Structure formats: structure tokens, C-alpha cells
Amino acid sequence: MALQMGLCSGCRRELQPTSSAVCAGCGRALAPDPLPDGYFCGSCRKGPPPFERLLSGWIYEPPLEEVIHALKFRRLAFLGEHLGRALSHRYRLSLEDIELVVPVPLHWRRHLRRGFNQAEEIARPVATELDLPLVRALRRKYATRPQTSLDRSSRAENVRRAFTTTRTARNRIQGSRILLVDDIVTTRNTLGTATRCLLRSGASSVICLTAGRTPEPDMARVLHR
């Protein structure tokens, strides 16, 4: 599938797809070579994440960083369409059992200022490509600080108890296999908190999908080995 994203051909060649040799739980790159299906890193074996899997499209480095900034702050909604379609094509086989697509929400004040939710702009074409309903099943109870402005130890506390499920969506969540979509993942705290909220409301399982993934130090060594 041709991936444009408003980039020239040279910049498109600079996009760094995430490795296929990743932990089946947290999605962290583990090796330069393929791993057995269902392989979990040591951290996930000791303390499994609440979500079933975490899938990401590209490493969050330039030029993807500029693409997502343009989507979020310049309101270039077509970039969400490009990202969502590419993600659904890459991971279609991994998402065959999904029943609902749920975007990670913004707080209503931030949504009002921005005019849209970038996670939903990515989630909508994913839902369309997979022929699944898009459900706004989550609501932010309070406005959290941007995760990028915090150090790693502060991020978990920042989003703790930040989400609740919407009253109108609770019946649809019950027993459903959910795909939770966001633009970027860094420490996994936001996705973990949102996943726990969905599971408490009766979801049978949650798979997380993001366009970008911030490189971890060990990931960078693996990718450039």
C-alpha cells in the first residue's frame, strides 16, 4: 500500500517501521531476528500488562514526529486517514477477532480547543477498513497534564483513575474484544489505565494500537544493530 502522509519520497524512505521481533505483550523490540509467536519479555512474564497486545506502526522519530504534530496541531485530518489505513493493512491478520474500535479520548476542554481528537482521526479509518463500529466508550474525568511534559516516574500518577466509561457505551463493552487506538505510546501508562477501565466495565480483552512508539534505549540498539 502506498503511504503518502504528505511526505516527499525521500522522507517516506526515512520512516522507521517498528520491528517484527517484539514482545507479544508490551510490544518492546527484543531482537533483530524473528521470535516465536507469543514470546514475552522478562518484564511481561513477571508482571503482564492489562492489554493482550500492543501494536505500533512506526518509531516516533522524524519524519513521523512531524506527521503526528501536523495532525494534532495543524488540523491536517487527512494524515489520520493515511495513518489509520496503513495500520489496518499492516495488522489486519492480528485484529481478526476484534469487535469494537475505541479511541483514547481527550478531555473535553482540550477537545474543544483543538477541535478534534487525533486518536479518533486515526481510529476511524481503522474501523472503516476492518468493517467494525467505532465506539466512543471512554471519557477523561479530568484534564491531565501532557505526558510528554513529565518524567517517567510522574506519568503513571498523572493518568491514574483518569478514565471512565461512557454510560451509553457500557452495554456494548460487555464481553467485547476491543481495539484501543492512540497516536503515540511512550511509557504505556495511558494505554494501561484506559485498558483497565474497559476491563472493569466488562470488556473480554483489549489490544492496543498506536501510530508511533517512542524508542527506548535498548530498542534503538536493536534497530540499528
Summary of the structure (lengths in Angstrom):
residues: 225
radius of gyration: 16.6
end to end distance: 27.3
largest distance: 48.8
contacts: 716
relative contact order: 0.18
helix: 43%
strand: 17%
